[in-house]
Amino acid sequence: MNASQRAAFEAGLAEAAARDKKAEETPKQRVRTMAQGATFGFADELEARARSLATGRPYQDVVDEVRGGLKAYKEAYPKSAMAYEIGGAALPALIPGGQASLGRAAARAGAEGAAYAFGTGEGSARERAERLPTGIAYGTLGGAAGYGAAKAIGGLANKLADAARRKVGGRGATIVENEIQRYVKQTGKTPDEITQDIIDGRLLAENKTIQAAVRSLRTGGGEASTIIEKGLTNRPEQTRQAAMAEMRQYLGDAGEGSQVAARRANDELAVAAEKAAYAPLKGQPLPDEALPALADTLKRVPSASKEVEIRLRAETGEAPFFNVADDGVVSFTRRPTVMEAESVRRAVGNRATSLYRSEGMGGAGEAVAGVQEGFREILDFSVPELASTRAQAAAIRADRDAYKAGAQALAGDVNEKLADFQKILTGQTPEQSVAAFRAGFMKLLEGRAATGSRQAMIRNLINPESKENMILREIFPQDQLDDVLNTLDIAADAQAAAGKIGIGTGSQTAEDAAEAARRGMGITASDMGSALSGNPIEAIGVVDKFIRGMSRTKLTDAENARIAKVLVSNDPDLVRRAMVDESGMQALANAVERMAVALKGMGRTAGATLSQQVPEPLRIDIPLPEGQ
């Protein structure tokens, strides 16, 4: 690349950068441009007149400001401006009339082209009138071309629709199916996702995004109202029972036997079971090798002897089996039993705990605990079966305590409860204790499900910020957690839907009335939002649906009843058939038909717009009063 070529290249880059910068700085005028097309070019003057009257500014200043903004937008974004203007101009073409034949279409397009040419002109009436011949000529040609293209594409749409009807046995797309498809579109889900929801146990009517529409259908009365009420009235209880049954399967203690369940819930039964575990050792004499250790323990922790004495007198009414002299020497009045020696070990352990927790004497507590551990080792060596019996009794106590902890899991600080559960996981019998904690928690939920707080309980169980959900996530078997949360979510949706759709006596609200007005037209709330955002294609589609809906009577009671049956059906095949044209041809036919409708108006506007680009427009002399 030589110097001159490089200079030309750099100049081109600079010019492109300047254009891009100018475009970025230019405000977009999409709505105004679209309005120009829809009003045959008069929107700028209408807006200026309104603003002038509202603000008191001179009309000419305002209209010059509006036209300047439109001109700058067309220069900065020529393609976008052309598309929005043509899109707006296509809207009047949706109004019926003047499209029955080529001649009528050309005549209507010529008239609209003239209006458009006059409206987009500037200056005096005489100067604008000079543009009429060109507008008529180009509008007529463009309208004829658009009519021909629309005719051909419309024929294609009819053939596609016929093929679709043959493919599905003559069924085609009915008004009922169109309405169901409108609901589905409003959910934001695909037909496959909706079908899976039905398989999982949900109802289409329970989707939050369409509950207002379903309520409108219910408050409309008739058979549809009865179908929806019957379909939703019992759903909260049914889905709640299903959720409770699934939780019970993994949290309850039904599979562990009635004795285990009863023992966990009853302190007296737990104590009786612990005594039964020690029963084989009752009356068994303590071996000789353990006697010195017992005497030494009573001497080292004399306060423990008092607890043993009180216990023995309470249980048997007899004096203790030992004497403690003033100098601390211990003597036995008879040979103690294994269970009496074990009671001394427990008393020493209790004393150590008291020193730790109640009396704040950690050093003393540690020393006494060491005495207890030493004596236990000697007992276990001398009486081997004692260790296993003690472990069995400890498991019974741990099981009871874990059950209580689960039953009280929602009382107090949730973080403390989660910490308690972690301790259970690291205990001596974690599997058994975890099962007990789960059973206690399930018992707690069962109690709440039988009260007026059952609906709040279901909502809380799926709320990540609630105690119920935090505990459930921590203790529930992790490989089953997602399934039970999904079941709970279904129950919560069923509760919400029954409350929103079934509430009241049947009178319609403003929201119900708005939904009723859209029923049968295939227009969703998202369609309206897209149209109002200034998207010309969406606007054409919405106006097309509106005009078609206005030309048809409202849905019949029978049609509303069929819609209601689909909304509350738990049959995935039935719902899918209502949502999907399996051939896929009908959707294509509908798209092609919308294109044909748009083309009928685009030809006229394109012709009239192009007429503005002609250097010397066709001229005719029209006598007008002086001064005009």
C-alpha positions in Angstrom: 0.0 0.0 0.0 1.5 3.3 -1.1 1.3 6.6 0.7 -1.8 7.8 -1.2 -3.6 4.5 -0.7 -2.8 4.6 3.0 -4.0 8.1 3.3 -7.3 7.2 1.5 -7.7 4.2 3.8 -7.1 6.2 6.9 -9.5 8.9 5.7 -12.1 6.2 5.2 -11.6 4.9 8.7 -11.9 8.4 10.1 -15.1 9.0 8.2 -16.6 5.7 9.4 -15.6 6.5 13.0 -17.2 10.0 12.7 -20.4 8.4 11.4 -20.4 5.9 14.3 -19.8 8.6 16.8 -22.6 10.7 15.3 -24.9 7.8 15.4 -24.2 7.1 19.1 -24.9 10.7 19.9 -28.2 10.8 18.0 -31.3 9.9 20.1 -33.4 7.1 18.7 -36.8 8.1 17.4 -38.4 4.6 17.0 -41.8 5.4 18.3 -42.1 8.7 16.5 -40.9 7.1 13.3 -43.4 4.2 13.6 -46.1 6.8 14.4 -45.2 8.6 11.2 -45.9 5.5 9.2 -49.1 4.7 11.0 -50.6 8.2 10.5 -49.5 8.8 6.9 -46.8 11.2 7.9 -49.0 13.5 10.1 -47.7 12.3 13.5 -45.0 15.1 13.7 -47.6 17.8 13.2 -50.1 16.2 15.6 -47.4 15.9 18.3 -46.3 19.5 17.7 -49.8 20.8 17.9 -50.5 18.9 21.2 -47.2 20.0 22.8 -47.7 23.6 21.7 -51.1 23.7 23.3 -49.8 22.1 26.5 -46.7 24.2 26.9 -47.5 27.5 25.1 -44.4 27.2 22.8 -44.8 28.4 19.2 -46.2 25.5 17.0 -43.5 26.1 14.3 -40.7 25.8 16.9 -42.0 22.5 18.2 -42.7 21.0 14.7 -39.2 22.0 13.6 -37.7 20.3 16.7 -39.7 17.1 16.1 -38.8 17.0 12.4 -35.2 17.7 13.2 -35.0 14.7 15.5 -36.7 12.5 12.9 -34.3 13.7 10.2 -31.2 13.1 12.4 -32.4 9.6 13.3 -33.0 8.7 9.6 -29.5 10.0 8.7 -27.8 8.1 11.6 -29.8 4.9 11.3 -31.3 4.8 7.8 -32.1 1.1 7.7 -33.7 1.0 11.2 -35.7 4.2 10.5 -37.0 2.7 7.2 -38.0 -0.5 8.9 -39.9 1.2 11.7 -41.7 3.6 9.4 -42.8 0.8 7.1 -43.8 -1.3 10.1 -46.0 1.5 11.4 -47.5 2.0 8.0 -48.4 -1.6 7.8 -50.8 -1.2 10.7 -53.6 0.5 8.7 -53.5 -2.3 6.2 -54.9 -4.6 8.9 -58.2 -2.7 8.8 -60.6 -4.7 6.6 -61.6 -3.4 3.2 -60.1 -2.6 -0.1 -58.1 -5.8 -0.5 -60.6 -8.0 -2.3 -59.1 -7.6 -5.7 -56.0 -6.2 -7.4 -57.8 -3.1 -8.6 -59.2 -2.3 -5.2 -55.9 -2.9 -3.5 -54.2 -0.6 -6.0 -56.8 2.1 -5.6 -56.6 2.0 -1.8 -52.9 2.0 -1.9 -52.9 5.0 -4.3 -55.1 6.9 -2.0 -53.0 6.0 1.0 -49.8 6.9 -0.9 -51.3 10.3 -1.7 -52.1 10.9 1.9 -48.7 9.8 3.0 -46.9 12.0 0.4 -49.0 15.0 1.5 -48.4 14.3 5.2 -44.7 13.9 4.9 -44.3 17.0 2.9 -43.4 20.4 4.3 -44.2 24.0 3.4 -47.5 25.4 2.2 -50.5 23.4 1.0 -49.5 24.2 -2.6 -46.0 22.8 -2.1 -47.3 19.7 -0.5 -49.9 19.2 -3.2 -47.1 19.1 -5.7 -46.1 15.7 -4.2 -49.5 14.1 -4.7 -49.0 12.7 -8.2 -45.8 11.0 -7.2 -47.4 9.6 -4.0 -50.3 8.3 -6.0 -48.1 6.7 -8.6 -45.7 5.0 -6.3 -48.4 4.1 -3.8 -50.5 2.4 -6.5 -47.5 0.5 -7.9 -46.3 -0.5 -4.4 -49.8 -1.5 -3.3 -50.3 -3.7 -6.4 -46.9 -5.3 -5.8 -47.7 -5.9 -2.1 -51.1 -7.3 -3.0 -49.6 -9.8 -5.4 -47.0 -10.9 -2.9 -49.5 -11.2 -0.2 -51.8 -13.2 -2.4 -49.1 -15.7 -3.2 -47.9 -16.1 0.3 -51.5 -16.3 1.6 -52.1 -19.2 -0.7 -49.0 -20.9 0.7 -50.4 -20.3 4.2 -53.7 -22.0 3.3 -51.9 -25.0 1.8 -49.7 -25.4 4.9 -52.8 -25.2 7.1 -54.6 -27.8 5.0 -51.5 -30.1 5.2 -51.5 -29.6 9.0 -55.1 -30.5 9.3 -54.6 -33.7 7.2 -51.6 -34.6 9.3 -53.5 -34.5 12.6 -56.7 -36.1 11.3 -58.6 -33.1 10.4 -58.4 -31.5 13.8 -56.4 -28.4 13.0 -56.0 -25.5 15.5 -59.3 -24.8 17.2 -60.2 -21.7 19.3 -59.8 -23.9 22.4 -56.3 -25.0 21.5 -55.3 -21.4 20.6 -56.4 -20.3 24.0 -54.5 -23.1 25.8 -51.4 -22.1 23.7 -51.9 -18.5 24.8 -51.7 -19.7 28.4 -48.6 -21.8 27.7 -46.9 -18.8 26.0 -47.7 -16.7 29.1 -46.0 -19.2 31.4 -42.7 -18.8 29.6 -42.3 -22.6 29.5 -42.1 -24.9 26.5 -44.7 -27.6 25.9 -42.2 -30.2 26.9 -41.6 -28.5 30.2 -45.3 -28.2 30.8 -45.8 -31.8 30.0 -43.1 -32.8 32.5 -44.8 -30.6 35.1 -48.0 -32.6 34.7 -46.0 -35.9 34.9 -44.4 -34.6 38.2 -47.9 -33.9 39.6 -48.5 -30.2 38.8 -51.5 -28.7 37.1 -51.3 -26.1 34.3 -53.8 -23.9 36.2 -51.4 -23.8 39.2 -48.7 -22.0 37.2 -48.2 -18.6 39.0 -48.1 -16.6 35.7 -51.5 -17.6 34.5 -53.5 -17.7 37.8 -55.1 -14.4 37.0 -56.3 -15.7 33.7 -57.6 -18.9 35.3 -59.4 -16.9 38.0 -61.0 -14.8 35.3 -62.3 -18.0 33.7 -63.6 -19.3 37.0 -65.4 -16.1 37.9 -67.1 -16.1 34.5 -69.5 -18.8 35.8 -70.9 -21.7 33.9 -69.6 -25.2 33.6 -66.0 -23.9 33.4 -66.3 -22.4 36.9 -67.5 -25.7 38.3 -64.8 -27.7 36.7 -62.0 -25.4 38.0 -63.5 -25.3 41.5 -63.7 -29.1 41.6 -60.2 -29.5 40.2 -58.6 -27.2 42.7 -60.6 -27.4 45.9 -59.0 -30.6 47.2 -55.6 -30.1 45.6 -54.0 -28.4 48.7 -54.9 -31.3 51.0 -54.0 -34.0 48.4 -50.6 -32.5 47.6 -49.8 -31.8 51.2 -50.6 -35.4 52.1 -48.4 -36.6 49.3 -45.5 -34.4 50.5 -46.0 -35.6 54.1 -46.0 -39.2 53.0 -42.7 -38.7 51.1 -41.1 -37.1 54.0 -42.4 -39.7 56.4 -40.8 -42.4 54.2 -37.3 -41.0 54.9 -37.8 -39.2 58.3 -40.3 -41.4 60.1 -39.6 -44.4 62.4 -42.3 -46.7 61.1 -39.7 -49.1 59.7 -37.9 -49.5 63.1 -40.7 -51.1 65.1 -43.3 -49.8 67.4 -41.2 -50.5 70.5 -38.4 -48.3 69.3 -40.8 -45.5 68.3 -42.5 -45.7 71.7 -39.3 -45.8 73.7 -38.0 -42.6 71.9 -41.2 -40.7 72.8 -41.5 -41.8 76.4 -38.9 -41.2 79.1 -40.2 -44.0 81.4 -40.0 -46.5 78.7 -36.4 -45.4 77.8 -35.4 -45.9 81.5 -37.1 -49.3 81.6 -35.2 -50.3 78.5 -31.9 -49.2 80.1 -32.6 -51.2 83.2 -33.5 -54.2 81.1 -30.1 -54.0 79.5 -28.4 -54.1 82.9 -30.6 -56.8 84.3 -28.3 -59.8 83.5 -25.6 -58.1 85.8 -28.0 -57.6 88.7 -26.8 -59.5 91.8 -23.5 -60.6 90.2 -20.7 -60.2 92.8 -17.8 -57.9 91.9 -14.6 -59.8 91.3 -11.9 -59.6 93.9 -9.4 -57.8 91.6 -11.9 -54.9 91.3 -12.5 -54.4 95.0 -9.3 -52.3 95.8 -10.1 -50.0 92.8 -13.6 -49.5 94.2 -12.4 -48.6 97.7 -9.7 -46.2 96.2 -12.4 -44.5 94.1 -14.7 -43.9 97.1 -11.7 -42.5 99.0 -10.6 -40.1 96.3 -14.1 -38.8 95.6 -15.9 -38.9 98.9 -18.7 -36.7 97.7 -19.7 -39.5 95.3 -20.3 -41.8 98.2 -23.2 -39.6 99.3 -25.0 -39.9 96.0 -24.6 -43.7 96.1 -25.9 -43.8 99.6 -29.0 -41.8 98.8 -29.7 -43.9 95.7 -29.3 -47.2 97.5 -31.6 -46.1 100.4 -34.2 -44.8 97.9 -34.2 -48.0 95.9 -33.7 -50.7 98.6 -34.2 -49.0 102.0 -31.0 -50.5 103.1 -27.7 -49.0 104.4 -24.8 -48.7 101.9 -22.4 -51.6 101.4 -19.4 -49.5 102.6 -18.2 -47.4 105.5 -15.9 -44.4 105.2 -13.8 -43.8 108.4 -12.7 -40.3 109.5 -9.3 -40.8 108.0 -10.9 -41.7 104.6 -10.3 -45.5 104.8 -13.1 -47.4 103.1 -14.3 -50.8 104.3 -17.1 -53.0 102.9 -19.9 -54.4 105.0 -20.5 -57.1 102.4 -19.3 -57.9 98.9 -20.6 -55.3 96.5 -22.3 -56.3 93.2 -21.2 -55.3 89.7 -24.2 -53.0 89.5 -23.3 -51.3 92.8 -19.7 -50.7 91.6 -21.1 -49.3 88.3 -23.4 -46.9 90.3 -20.2 -45.6 92.1 -18.6 -45.0 88.7 -21.6 -43.0 87.5 -21.7 -40.9 90.7 -18.0 -40.0 90.2 -18.8 -39.1 86.5 -21.7 -36.9 87.7 -19.5 -35.1 90.2 -16.9 -34.4 87.5 -19.7 -32.9 85.2 -21.0 -30.8 88.1 -17.5 -29.3 88.8 -17.1 -28.5 85.1 -20.5 -26.9 84.4 -22.1 -25.7 87.6 -19.3 -24.9 90.0 -16.8 -23.5 87.5 -13.9 -25.7 88.8 -12.4 -27.0 85.6 -9.2 -28.3 87.1 -11.0 -30.2 89.8 -13.5 -31.5 87.3 -10.7 -32.8 85.1 -9.1 -34.6 88.1 -12.3 -36.3 89.1 -13.0 -37.3 85.5 -9.6 -39.0 85.5 -10.6 -41.1 88.5 -13.8 -42.1 86.8 -12.0 -43.2 83.6 -9.4 -45.2 85.5 -12.1 -47.1 87.5 -14.1 -47.8 84.4 -11.1 -49.4 82.7 -10.6 -51.7 85.7 -14.3 -52.6 85.8 -14.4 -53.4 82.0 -11.3 -55.6 82.4 -12.7 -57.4 85.4 -16.3 -57.7 84.0 -16.0 -57.9 80.1 -19.7 -58.0 79.5 -20.2 -54.7 81.4 -18.7 -52.6 78.6 -21.1 -53.9 76.0 -24.1 -53.5 78.4 -23.0 -49.9 79.2 -22.8 -49.2 75.4 -26.2 -50.6 74.9 -27.7 -48.4 77.7 -25.8 -45.4 76.3 -27.3 -46.0 72.9 -30.8 -46.0 74.4 -30.2 -42.7 76.1 -28.6 -41.2 73.0 -31.5 -42.4 70.9 -34.0 -40.8 73.3 -32.1 -37.5 73.5 -31.7 -37.3 69.7 -35.5 -37.8 69.3 -36.2 -35.0 71.8 -33.7 -32.7 69.9 -35.5 -33.4 66.6 -38.9 -32.8 68.2 -37.6 -29.4 69.5 -35.6 -28.5 66.4 -37.7 -25.4 65.5 -37.5 -23.9 69.0 -34.6 -21.4 69.7 -31.6 -20.5 67.5 -31.5 -22.6 64.3 -27.7 -22.4 64.2 -27.5 -24.1 67.6 -29.9 -26.8 66.4 -27.7 -27.4 63.3 -24.6 -27.6 65.6 -26.4 -30.2 67.8 -27.1 -32.3 64.8 -23.4 -32.2 63.8 -22.6 -33.5 67.3 -24.9 -36.4 66.7 -23.1 -37.2 63.5 -19.9 -37.6 65.4 -21.4 -39.5 68.4 -20.9 -43.1 69.4 -24.0 -44.3 67.5 -24.5 -41.8 64.7 -26.7 -43.9 62.4 -29.2 -44.7 65.2 -29.1 -41.2 66.6 -29.6 -39.5 63.2 -32.6 -41.8 62.6 -34.0 -40.7 66.0 -33.5 -37.0 65.3 -35.3 -37.4 62.0 -38.2 -39.2 63.6 -38.5 -36.5 66.2 -38.5 -33.8 63.5 -41.1 -35.7 61.5 -43.3 -36.0 64.7 -43.0 -32.2 65.0 -44.1 -31.7 61.4 -47.0 -34.1 61.8 -48.2 -32.1 64.8 -48.2 -28.9 62.8 -49.9 -30.5 59.8 -52.8 -31.2 62.0 -53.3 -27.5 63.0 -54.2 -24.3 61.2 -50.5 -23.6 60.6 -50.2 -26.4 58.0 -50.2 -24.1 55.0 -47.5 -21.9 56.5 -45.5 -25.0 57.4 -45.5 -26.1 53.7 -44.4 -22.7 52.5 -41.6 -22.5 55.1 -40.3 -26.0 54.2 -39.4 -24.6 50.7 -38.2 -21.2 51.8 -34.4 -21.3 52.0 -34.4 -18.6 54.7 -36.7 -20.4 57.1 -35.8 -22.7 60.0 -37.9 -25.5 58.6 -36.0 -25.5 55.3 -32.6 -25.2 56.9 -33.2 -28.1 59.2 -34.8 -30.2 56.4 -31.8 -29.7 54.1 -29.4 -30.6 56.8 -31.0 -33.8 58.1 -32.8 -35.2 55.0 -31.0 -38.0 52.9 -29.2 -35.9 50.3 -29.9 -38.2 47.4 -33.6 -37.8 48.0 -33.6 -34.1 48.9 -34.4 -32.6 45.5 -37.4 -35.0 45.1 -39.0 -34.1 48.4 -38.4 -30.4 47.8 -40.1 -30.7 44.4 -43.1 -32.4 46.0 -43.3 -29.7 48.7 -43.1 -27.0 45.9 -46.0 -28.7 44.2 -48.0 -28.6 47.4 -47.1 -24.9 48.0 -48.2 -24.0 44.4 -51.5 -25.9 44.9 -52.2 -24.0 48.1 -51.4 -20.6 46.4 -53.5 -21.4 43.3 -56.5 -22.5 45.4 -56.2 -19.3 47.4 -55.9 -17.0 44.4 -58.2 -18.7 41.9 -60.8 -20.0 44.4 -61.0 -16.9 46.6 -64.2 -14.9 46.8 -67.7 -15.5 45.7 -67.3 -15.3 42.0 -67.4 -11.5 41.3 -64.8 -10.3 38.8 -62.0 -7.9 39.6 -60.5 -5.4 37.2 -57.7 -7.9 36.5 -60.3 -10.6 35.8 -62.0 -8.3 33.3 -58.8 -7.5 31.5 -58.1 -11.2 31.1 -61.6 -11.9 29.9 -61.2 -9.2 27.3 -58.0 -10.9 25.9 -59.6 -14.4 26.0 -60.1 -15.8 22.5 -57.8 -13.3 20.9 -54.6 -15.1 21.5 -53.0 -11.9 23.0 -50.8 -12.3 26.1 -49.5 -9.7 28.5 -46.0 -10.2 27.0 -47.4 -9.5 23.5 -48.8 -6.2 24.7 -45.5 -5.3 26.3 -43.5 -6.1 23.1 -46.0 -4.0 21.0 -45.8 -1.0 23.3 -42.0 -1.1 23.3 -42.1 0.0 19.7 -41.3 -3.3 17.9 -43.1 -3.0 14.6 -43.4 -6.7 13.9 -44.9 -7.4 17.3 -47.2 -4.5 16.9 -48.5 -5.8 13.6 -49.1 -9.2 15.2 -51.0 -7.8 18.2 -53.2 -5.6 16.0 -53.8 -8.5 13.7 -54.9 -10.7 16.6 -57.1 -7.9 18.0 -58.9 -7.4 14.8 -59.5 -11.1 14.3 -60.7 -11.4 17.9 -63.1 -8.5 17.5 -64.6 -10.1 14.4 -65.5 -13.3 16.4 -68.0 -13.8 19.1 -66.8 -14.6 22.6 -65.9 -18.1 23.6 -69.0 -20.3 24.2 -69.7 -22.0 27.5 -68.7 -25.4 25.9 -65.4 -24.0 24.7 -64.7 -22.5 28.1 -65.5 -25.8 29.7 -63.0 -27.6 27.4 -60.3 -25.1 28.3 -61.0 -25.6 32.0 -60.7 -29.4 31.7 -57.2 -29.0 30.2 -56.2 -26.5 32.9 -57.0 -28.8 35.8 -56.1 -32.1 34.0 -53.5 -34.4 35.4 -53.3 -36.3 32.1 -50.0 -35.3 30.4 -51.1 -36.7 27.0 -54.4 -34.7 27.0 -52.6 -31.4 28.0 -49.9 -32.0 25.4 -52.4 -32.5 22.6 -54.0 -29.2 23.5 -50.7 -27.4 23.5 -48.9 -28.8 20.5 -49.8 -29.2 16.8 -47.6 -32.3 16.4 -47.2 -31.7 12.6 -45.5 -28.4 13.2 -47.1 -27.1 10.0 -49.8 -25.0 11.6 -47.3 -22.7 13.3 -45.5 -22.2 10.0 -48.8 -21.4 8.3 -49.6 -18.9 10.9 -46.3 -17.2 10.5 -46.6 -17.0 6.8 -50.1 -15.6 7.1 -48.9 -12.8 9.3 -46.2 -12.0 6.8 -48.9 -11.7 4.1 -50.9 -9.3 6.2 -47.9 -7.1 6.7 -47.0 -7.1 3.0 -50.4 -5.6 2.1 -49.5 -2.4 3.8 -45.8 -2.3 3.2 -46.1 -2.0 -0.5 -48.0 1.3 -0.3 -45.6 2.8 2.3 -42.5 1.6 0.5 -43.8 3.2 -2.7 -44.7 6.5 -1.0 -41.4 6.6 0.9 -39.4 6.0 -2.2 -41.3 8.8 -3.9 -39.5 11.2 -1.5 -36.2 10.2 -2.9 -37.0 11.2 -6.5 -35.1 14.4 -7.4 -37.9 16.0 -9.5 -41.4 14.8 -8.4 -44.2 14.7 -10.9 -45.9 18.1 -10.9 -49.5 19.2 -11.6 -50.9 22.7 -11.1 -53.8 22.9 -8.6 -55.4 26.3 -8.3 -55.5 27.4 -4.6 -56.4 30.6 -2.9 -53.8 33.3 -2.7 -51.6 33.1 0.4 -51.7 29.3 0.7 
